[in-house]
Amino acid sequence: MTSFKSKLARLGPLPAERRGSAPLAPAPALARDAAAADDRASAPPPAPSAPPPVLCEADAVGAVPAAAGAVLAVAAPAEAARPRPAAPGAPAGGGARPSLDELRDRISRIVARGAPPTPRADPARGELPFHVEQTPGGPLYVSRTRSLAAARVGRAPLVAARDADPAMLALLALDPALAGCDVRRALFLDTETTGLAGGTGTVPFLIGLAWFDPGAASAGPLGEPSSDGFVMEQLLLRRLGEEEPILRRLAERLEGASMIITYNGKAFDMPLLRTRYVMNRLPPPPELPHLDLVHVARRIHKARLKTRTLIALEHDVLGRVRVGDVPGGEIVACYAHFLRTGDEEALLGVVEHNAADVLAMVALVGLYGEPLGSLAAGDLAGVAATLRRAGALERAAELADAAVERGGGAAARRARGDIAKARGDKARALSDYEALAAEIDDPAVRLELAKLYEHHVRAFARALDLADQGTAEPEPAQARRRARLRRKLDRATGGAAALALPFERAVAGGADGARPCAQPAAAPEREGREGKE
């Protein structure tokens, strides 16, 4: 077999040599170069840190062999040595692809270079009416104002809440524990939160508090005389994670109070605040008697108002209209904007909204504490009905009479009829129910009238007529009532016919000349036997 070296020796000169180019190296040198090229081709590729050398054009021309076989043998190592373009997305140095965490880190560094620093809001220096107090748990942002002695919410004076009757509030709330509380030491509370769903993810960022302060004997800071009034205090959460000072201040206020007054606080505010105490590893606040005005408002105003929100009560009961108020659905967005941008103007409306809610609760307590001289006739009917449920029948009757006299309408007559029935005054109840049935078409009223006609008047025909018109009972109960009334009516009419029959026979016999019935002659003997027995 012919060797590779002998084949190279028999090759003639290349065409480049005949064109006058530089002479090529002798065949043995080419053979050695080809062998070396084969060795380089079979060797492993160099490390990425030392890329393979790139042959220049002169080296490539000088290494071209004189025949096609030599060209293939020498060109393969040169082609392998030439650098190739990197694949899309691959690193330029030929290394491994970067990890996802490295890419995220690069992106965050790029974004951080272009984003401006987020300003930190300081409510004590900007437009918000807060000052900072340094506490062991951190900074506490507080706003505190004092109402004037003649301050009002609409037509209701705030000072009336100072003299509210706790016994009346206890009856309206159906909670006897409130009767022994001192209203002058009550704490009014309302919160603004980051959501309405509750749970551990909801945070109260603004807490509004109010309490009665009897004032001091000395004059005020500007020389004005001091007087009684309510103090409004608001606690603001500047940043999430700074709740401890707020919760500790709230616990101090609760410890000095005799009761809590909220609007829907039993279902929302107080459970949420207790959760925040647990989340911040703080002792829970004291449990105090709780007057939730939302339940009182539903009982008193249900016949007159379709909605019993605090703003609706403020408009329809207190007579005040809020202008430029922040809707409740936008409060969360306002606080999120404040946290993101530090724009204090976004919270101004929220702070005013919270203060208005707290003062509205103070005014409502003044109305409910003495309802006879402050509430409308329709609302007095609701108060009377609530007092009947609480068992205060004498006071309920007084308020029901006042509601009817002031034009309370059907609600007032219904309340007075129910109270009269509970007191045992069946004649008054029958009169009120008859007037009410002539005014409205109510199956419940017909039911009450049917009961009174059956058991009190014993007018079974009238009771049956009302039952046939329909009562507020299930159909089986209505059927039993009608059947019972028919039996009573049949017995009543049948007994009357039997008593009249002997008299008619006697009259008929006397007319014919026959002897009347001898039954009266036996009467004395029967009476005698009954006397012996």
Residue pairs with C-beta under 8 A, 6 or more apart in sequence:
4 31
4 34
5 27
5 28
5 31
7 69
8 27
8 30
8 31
8 34
8 65
8 70
9 27
9 28
11 27
11 65
11 66
11 67
11 70
12 66
13 24
13 66
14 24
14 64
14 65
14 66
16 24
16 61
16 64
17 23
17 24
22 62
24 30
24 62
24 66
25 33
30 65
30 66
30 70
33 63
33 74
34 65
34 70
34 73
34 74
37 73
37 74
37 76
37 77
37 78
38 73
38 77
40 77
40 80
40 81
41 76
41 77
41 80
45 52
46 52
48 93
48 94
48 95
51 83
51 94
52 80
52 81
52 83
53 81
54 81
54 82
54 83
55 78
55 81
55 82
60 78
63 74
63 78
64 70
64 71
64 74
64 75
65 71
65 73
65 74
86 92
86 94
89 97
90 97
91 97
91 98
98 106
118 340
118 341
118 342
119 341
119 342
120 239
120 342
121 238
121 338
121 342
121 343
121 344
122 132
122 238
123 130
123 132
123 141
123 236
123 238
123 344
123 347
124 130
124 131
124 132
124 141
126 344
127 344
127 345
127 348
128 143
128 236
128 344
128 347
128 348
128 351
129 143
129 145
129 351
130 141
130 142
130 143
130 234
130 236
131 141
131 142
131 143
132 139
132 140
132 141
132 142
133 139
133 140
133 141
133 142
133 245
134 140
135 245
135 248
135 249
137 244
137 245
137 248
138 242
138 244
138 245
139 238
139 242
139 245
140 235
140 245
140 246
140 249
141 235
141 236
141 237
141 238
142 233
142 234
142 235
142 236
142 249
143 232
143 233
143 234
143 236
143 351
144 231
144 232
144 233
144 234
145 231
145 232
146 213
146 229
146 230
146 231
146 232
147 158
147 229
147 230
147 231
147 232
147 359
148 227
148 229
149 159
149 227
149 228
149 229
150 157
150 159
151 157
151 158
151 159
151 229
151 230
151 359
152 158
152 363
153 314
153 318
153 320
153 359
153 360
153 362
153 363
154 314
154 318
154 319
154 320
154 363
155 318
155 319
156 318
156 319
156 363
156 364
156 366
156 367
156 374
157 363
157 366
158 229
158 230
158 359
158 362
158 363
158 366
159 228
159 229
159 366
160 363
160 366
160 367
160 369
160 370
160 374
161 183
161 212
161 230
161 362
161 363
161 365
161 366
161 369
162 183
162 184
162 212
162 228
162 366
163 183
163 366
163 369
163 370
164 183
164 365
164 366
164 368
164 369
164 370
165 369
165 370
166 178
166 179
166 180
166 181
166 182
166 183
166 369
167 179
168 368
168 369
168 370
168 371
169 178
169 183
169 291
169 296
169 365
169 368
169 369
170 176
170 177
170 178
170 179
171 386
171 387
171 390
171 392
171 395
172 296
172 299
172 300
172 368
172 383
172 386
172 387
172 390
173 291
173 292
173 295
173 296
174 295
174 386
174 389
174 390
175 289
175 291
177 289
178 259
178 289
178 291
181 258
181 259
181 289
182 258
182 259
183 212
183 258
183 259
183 365
183 369
184 212
184 214
185 211
185 212
185 256
185 257
185 258
185 259
186 211
186 212
186 257
186 258
186 259
186 260
186 261
186 291
186 365
187 209
187 210
187 211
187 253
187 254
187 256
187 257
187 259
187 260
187 261
187 288
188 208
188 209
188 210
188 211
188 261
188 262
188 358
188 361
188 362
188 365
189 207
189 208
189 209
189 260
189 261
189 262
189 265
189 269
189 358
190 207
190 208
190 262
190 263
190 265
190 269
190 354
190 357
190 358
190 361
191 204
191 206
191 207
191 208
191 269
191 272
191 273
192 204
192 205
192 206
192 207
192 208
192 331
192 335
192 350
192 353
192 354
193 202
193 203
193 204
193 205
193 272
193 332
194 201
194 202
194 203
194 204
194 205
194 332
194 335
194 336
195 201
195 202
195 332
196 202
196 268
198 268
198 271
198 272
198 275
199 275
200 275
200 279
202 272
203 237
203 240
203 243
203 276
204 237
204 246
204 269
204 272
204 273
204 276
205 236
205 237
205 335
206 234
206 235
206 236
206 237
206 335
206 350
206 351
206 354
207 234
207 235
207 246
207 250
208 232
208 233
208 234
208 354
208 355
208 357
208 358
209 232
209 233
209 234
209 235
209 250
209 253
209 358
210 230
210 231
210 232
210 233
210 358
210 359
210 361
210 362
211 230
211 231
211 253
211 257
212 228
212 229
212 230
212 231
213 228
213 229
213 230
213 231
214 228
215 226
215 227
215 228
215 229
216 226
217 226
218 226
219 225
219 226
220 226
230 359
230 362
232 355
232 358
232 359
233 253
234 351
234 354
234 355
235 246
235 249
235 250
236 347
236 351
237 243
237 246
239 339
240 339
243 276
243 280
244 280
244 282
247 273
247 276
247 277
247 280
247 282
248 282
250 273
250 285
251 277
251 282
251 283
251 285
251 286
254 260
254 285
254 286
254 288
255 286
257 288
258 288
258 289
259 288
259 289
259 290
259 291
260 270
260 288
260 289
260 290
260 291
261 290
261 291
261 293
261 361
261 365
262 269
262 270
262 290
262 291
262 292
262 293
262 361
263 292
263 293
263 294
263 310
263 357
263 361
264 292
264 294
265 290
265 292
266 290
266 292
267 292
270 290
273 285
274 284
274 285
277 283
277 284
277 285
278 284
291 365
293 361
293 364
293 365
293 368
294 308
296 368
296 386
297 308
297 313
297 364
298 308
299 382
299 385
299 386
300 368
300 371
300 375
300 379
300 382
300 383
300 386
301 308
301 313
301 316
301 317
301 379
301 382
302 308
302 382
303 378
303 381
303 382
303 411
304 316
304 376
304 378
304 379
304 382
304 411
305 312
305 313
305 316
305 317
310 357
310 360
310 361
311 322
311 325
313 360
313 364
314 320
314 322
314 356
314 360
315 321
315 322
317 364
317 367
317 375
317 379
318 360
318 363
318 364
318 367
320 360
322 356
324 349
325 349
325 352
325 353
325 356
326 334
326 349
326 350
326 352
326 353
328 353
331 350
331 353
334 346
334 347
334 349
334 350
335 346
335 347
335 350
337 343
337 346
338 344
338 346
338 347
366 374
367 374
367 375
371 379
371 380
371 383
371 399
372 380
372 398
372 399
372 402
375 383
376 406
377 402
377 403
377 406
377 407
377 408
377 409
377 412
378 403
378 408
378 409
378 411
378 412
380 399
380 400
380 402
380 403
380 406
380 408
380 412
381 400
381 403
381 408
381 409
381 411
381 412
381 414
381 415
382 411
382 415
383 399
384 396
384 397
384 399
384 400
384 403
384 412
384 415
384 416
384 419
385 396
385 414
385 415
385 418
387 393
387 395
387 396
387 399
388 396
388 415
388 418
388 419
388 422
393 419
393 422
393 423
396 415
396 419
397 416
397 419
397 420
397 423
400 412
400 415
400 416
400 419
401 416
403 411
403 412
403 415
403 416
404 412
404 413
404 416
406 412
408 415
409 439
410 436
410 439
410 440
413 432
413 435
413 436
413 439
414 432
414 436
414 445
416 428
416 432
417 428
417 429
417 432
417 433
417 436
417 448
418 429
420 426
420 428
420 429
420 432
421 429
421 448
421 452
426 452
426 456
429 448
429 452
430 449
430 452
430 456
430 457
433 445
433 448
433 449
433 452
434 449
436 442
436 445
437 445
437 446
437 449
442 472
443 470
443 471
443 472
444 471
444 472
446 466
446 467
446 469
446 470
446 471
446 472
447 466
447 471
447 472
447 473
449 463
449 466
450 463
450 466
450 467
450 471
450 481
450 485
451 463
453 459
453 460
453 462
453 463
453 466
454 460
454 463
454 485
454 488
460 485
460 488
460 489
460 492
461 489
463 485
464 482
464 485
464 486
464 489
467 478
467 481
467 482
467 485
468 482
470 478
471 478
471 481
473 481
502 517
502 519
505 517
506 516
506 517
509 515
509 516
509 517
510 516
